[in-house]
Amino acid sequence: MRTVDLIHRKRDGEELSGEEIAFLVDGYTAGTIPDYQASAFLMAVFFSGMTDREVSALTECMVLSGEKVDLSSVPGIKVDKHSTGGVGDKTSLISSPIAAAAGVTVPMISGRALGHTGGTLDKLESIPGFRTNLTIDEFRAQLIQHKLAFIGQTPEVAPADGKFYALRDSTATVESIPLIASSIMSKKLAVGLDALVLDVKVGAGAFMKRQVDARRLAQMMVGIGRRMDKKVQALITDMNQPLGYAIGNALEVMEVSQTLQNAGPADLTRLSLELAARMIHLGKITATLDEARELAQKKLLDGSGYAKLKEVIAAQGGNPQVLDRFELLPNATGAREIASPRAGYISAIDAEYIGQASSMIGAGRDTKEDAIDPAVGVILEVKVGQKVDAGGVLCRLYYTREDRVDEAAQLVEDAFRISSTAPESRELILEVVG
């Protein structure tokens, strides 16, 4: 079997067998297949797609490339939540502590920034001292004690996905439906989960720009889960404008704190509560979804979700006081206001442009080796549907280096569309799959 032949066949749209996919995955993981051939394979998949059979085989190979994490010693039904990546999407840091406070055991295997979208681990690591590199034993112990733990992809868990994930980010192959589905599900299935709630983003700021593609991705992941005997539910949610007001790692932690104290943006609060409710329901804490929604709301309002996140920050070596005292988080040294060129209504905010601008000034990565600047980002002052005066502030850029601020400011300015009439309101949650 030769790698070049398999790339050739995939490029031409042929279906690869389970053995051929295993050869590619095992070879790249072991280092016998170089980056340039793995990149060519990813690009072939990007253009030619994969069948359901191929996606299941790829997912299984990535799960088997490392150790499965045995959580059988951890009591309770284990439920995780995952987002396919959005701009300003910090729901994992809100929904998971609310669900854990309600009694769900939540093993959160999280990712890093990918393309123009943020990553949960990068947000958490903006908290001084916070450790995401827990050992599997520490992960288990924390789940038993606190019901919630955030962990990065350890070298033991789906190492093939870890390598492919970083390569996708630097080869412009992130948006492939089969690659997203296999990447997400291999990480989740390598951990002893019972159920999974997926937030599949669609729109300008998502990897899926069209609802039909988002639905296909959701169905593919729900199908993989079912074939592996897991309960999986997916929400398809709007990502045409950023979620909440804050984009950037430490800035998003600040907004998480406000939201868990019931003082956050309406869109972020609503989606986080719905995701938490579905985690609670799949965790069999309540008999119905409506009861789960009531319980999620209660855990937000009584402050127990907020207390849970503080507890977990302390357990993972971070300073829980950052949620009360934002000056303890990394803070930017410079700020620039972007003003509205005219009066009118905000008819659109291109989330991808905002994400790219934030990434450009250091909140994201251009290559897999890049370091992130946790202090920088964008804070919106308006959302779609709001009225703005000429010269009114649309948003603020927060930065620590001057070199790409002008370019980022131009991108942010281009993200805002202003019209003379108010736009029709859009639904935030578009569909439920599974």
N, C-alpha and C positions, 0 to 999 in steps of 0.2 A: 504494500500500500504506500503510495507516495502522496505527500501533502499537496503538491502542485496539481495532481490529477483531481483531488477532491475539491480544491478551490475552483478549478476549471469547470467541474461538473455543477457545483453550486452556482457559479457565475452564470451558467447556461440554464439555470432553473430546474435542474434535476433534483430528485429526492435522494438524500443520503440515508444509508442504513444506520441502525443503532451502533453497529460495530465501527462504522466509518466515523461517526460523530465522536464515539469514545476514543478513537485513535487521535483525532484532532485535539480534543479536550485534554486527554492524558499527556499528549506530547507537548502541548503548550505549558501545562502545569509543571511538567518535569524539566522544561527548558530545552528539550530536543527540537521543538518547533520554535523558530525565532519570532520576535515581535513583528517583523515585516510580513511574514506569511500569515500569522494570526490576524494582522490588520487587514490583509487581502481577503481572508475568509469572512471577517466581520463585514467588510464592504460588499462582498458577494451576497451575504445574507440580507444586508440592508436593501439591496436592489431586487433580489430574487425572492425574498421571503422564505418561510419555512412551513411545512405541513404541520398539523396537530401532532402527528406521530413524531416528527423530527423535534418539535419543541419539547414534547414529553421526554424524549431520549436525551436531549441536551440538558434539561433540568435534572434528570436522574443522574447523568454523568457528573454534573457539577456538585450535586449532593454527595455522591460517592467519592469525589476527589478528596474528601477530608473525613473527619469524624462526625458522627451524629451526636448531638448533645442530648444526653439522657436526662430528662427532667421528671422522671417517674417518682423520684423521692420528694418532689415539690408538690404539696397538696393543692387541690383545686383544679378547675378547668383552666388551661392556659390559653389566653387569647392575646394576639398581637394585632397591631394596626399599622398599615403602611400606606404612604402616599406615593404616587408615581412622579411627584416632583412638580413644584409650582413656585411662584414668586411671592414671598411673604407668607409662605405656608408653614406656620409653626404649630399646627393642630396637634401633632404628636406630643408636644410638651404640655398640652392642655387636656386633651381627651384621655391620655393614659393615666395621669395622676387622679383624674376624676373617677375613672373606671376602677383603679386600684383602691381608692378610698371607699368605693361601693362594694369591695370584696372580691374583685376579679384579680387573678394572678396574671400579670402582664410582663412577659419577657420581651423587651424591645430590642431587636437586632436592627440597628439603624445604619444609614449610609452617610456619605459625605457629599459636598456640593458637586453637582454634575451639570456641565454646560452652564446655562444662565440660571439654574435653579439652586436653591440653598440645600444644605444637608443638616439633619438633626445633630449629628456628632459635632459638626463645626460650631453650631449654636451652643451646644453644651460645653464645648471646650473653651468658649469665650468666658466661662465662669472660672475665676482663678482657682487652680487646684483640682478641678473636676477631672476624674479619671474615667475614660471610656474603655481602657484596655484591661478590663477585669479578666482574671482567669476564669475558666469554666466553674471551678469550685467556688470562687467568690460570687460569681453570677448566681449559682444555685442557692448559696447561703443567703444572699440578699433577697432573692425572690421569696424564700421561706420566711424571712424576718419582716420584709417591707412590702411584699407583693408586687413590687415594681423595680426593674433594673434596666439601665440603658447600657448597651454594649456595642462595640464596633465589631466588624467581621474579624474574628480571631483567625490566626493562621490555620487553626484546626477546622474551622467551619467553612465549608464550600470554598477552598482556596482557589479553585479554578475560576469561580465567579469573581473573587477578589482581583485576580490578574486581568480578566477580561473587562471588568468594570472600569478599571483605571485606563485600560487601552481604548475603550469606547469613547471615553471623555476626550481623549486627545486625537482621535481619528474621525471625528464627526459622524459617528455611527450610533449615537445615543438614542435617536428617535425610532429605532426599529422595533416593531411590535413583538416579534418573537424573542429578540434579545432582552427587551424590558421584562417580558413575562417570565422567561427562564431565569433571569438574574434575580428578580424579586422572589419568585417561588422557591428557587434553590436555597436561598438564605433562610427562608421561613421553614422549609421542610427539613432542613438540616438540624433544626431545633425542635424539641418535642412539643410542638404546638398542637392544640386540639381544634382551634378555630382562628380565623383571620378576617379582619375587616379591612377592605381596600378602599382607598380614596383615589379614584382614577380621574385625573384632571384633563380638561379639554378647553381649548381656546388659545389665544395669542401667547400666553405665558406658559403653556404646557407643551410637552413633547408631542402630544396628540392635538392637532389643530382642528380636526373634524370629529363631530360626535360619532359618526359611523366607525371611525378608527378607535376611538375611546371605548365604544361598545365591544368591538372585536377584541381589544386588549383585555377588557374586563371579563368577557366570556371565556377567553383563552386561560386566564388565571384561575377563574372559578372552576373551569374544566380540569385543569391540572390538579387543583386541590381535591376535587371530587374523586379523581382517579387514584389519589393517594389517601382517600378516606378522611378528609378534613372538611370541616364546615367553613365555607368561604362566602362572604357577601361583599359586593362592591357597590359603592356609590359613584355615579359619574357626576362630577361637580365643575362648575364654571370657573375658568382661570383666564378670562379675557382681561380683567383688571387684577392687580395684586390683592392678596387676601389680607385684610387689616390695613394698617397704615405704615408699618415698619418693614423695611427690607434691609438685611444685613444682620450679622450674627448677634452681637451684644445688643443691638437695637431691638431685635426680635425677642430676646430674653426679657427685656424691659416690658415689651407689649404682652408677653406671656404672663408676667407678674400682674399687670393691670387686669388682664382678662380673667385670671383665676381669683381676682378680688372683685369680680363682677363690674369692672369699670373699663372693659375692653370694647373694641369695635363690634358692631352688631353682626356683621357677616362672619367674622372669626368666631365669635361666641356661639352663634347659631350652628355653624358647621361642627365645631368642636363638641358641642353638646349632643348632636345627632350621632357623631362617630362614637362618642363615649356610651351613648344609650345602646347602640348596636353591639358594642363590646360587652356591656352588662347583660344584654339579652342572650347573646351567644354563650356567655359564661354561666348561664342558667341561674343568675342571681334573682331574676324576676321571671314570672310566667309569661308576661306579654311585653311587647315593645313599648306600649304606652306607659306601663309601670316603670320600665327601664328609663324612659325619658323623664318621668317625674323624679326618679331617684338621682339621675345625673344632674338635673336642675337643683335638687336639694343639696347635693354634695358641692355644687358650685356656690350656692347662696350661703351655706353654713361655714364656708371657708375650709372644709376638709380636703378638697382637691389642692388648694394652695398649701396647706400644711403638709400634705403628702409629698408635693414636689420639693419643699424645703427639707423634709426628712431624707429624701433620696439624694439630694445634692450633698447633704452632710455625710451620708453613708458612702458616697463615691468620692470623698476627699475634697469637695468644693466648699465654698463659703456660702451658707444659706442666706446670710444677711444681704447678698446682692439683690435679692428680690424686694428688699425694703429700701436699700441705699444704692441707687444706681451709679453713684460715683465710684463704687467698688468694682464696677465692670470696666473693661477697656473703653475709653472715651476718645473720640476724634479730636484733633487739634484745630481743624478748620471747618468752616461751614459756608455754603453758598445757597442763596435763595434763587429759585426759578420763578419768575413772575409771569402772570398771564398777559399775553399781548393785547387782549381785548375782553370786553365783558360778554357774558353768555353762560350757557350751561355746559358742564363737562359731559360730552357725549361718549367719550371713550378714553381709556388710559391703557396704552399697549403694554401689557405686563412683561412681554419679552424685552422690549427696549429698556424698561426700568431694571429688569434683572441683569441685562447686559451692562448697563451703566454702573450698577452696583458692583458687578464682577470686575469691571474695568478699573475701578479705583481700589480694588484689593479684597472685596468680599467673596470672590470666587476664584477659580483656577483656570488658567489657559493650558497648562500642562499638568500631568499627574504629579510632578515634583514640586509644583508651586506651593508656597506657604500662603496662608490666608491672613488678612489683617482683620482681627475680630471687631475693631472699633468702627469701621467705616460702613457706609450704606446710604440709604435714601429714606426720608420720612415724608409721606404724602400729607398734604394739608387738606386735600379735597378728594372726594370719590365721585364716581359716575353718577350723574343726576343732580349734583349740587350746582348752585349758582355761584359765579365768580365775577368779581369786578375787574376792570382793566387795571393792571398793575398789582392785582391781588396775588398772594403767594400760592403757587400750585404745589410746591414741595421744597424740601431742603436736602442738599447733598452734604454728607459729613465725610471728611477725608483726613488723612494724615500725610499724604504726599501730593504735591502740586502737579506732577508730570502729566496725568491724563484727565485732569478735572475738566478742562475746557471741552474735550471730546465727549466726556460723560455728560456734561451739562447740556450739550447740543442734542445728545441722544434722548435725554430725559424730556427736553423741551418738545422734541418731535413725537414723544409718546402721548402727549395730551391733544385731544380733539375738542374744540369748543364750538358749539352751535347756538343758534338763536332760540331754539325751542328745546324743552326738556326731553331727553330720550325716554323710550318705553322702558319700564323696569324689567330686569332679567331675573329668572329663577337662579338660585345658587345651586340647589340640588336638582339635577336634570333627570336622572334615572336611577333605579336600583336594579342590580343584576344579581341573581342567585338567591 
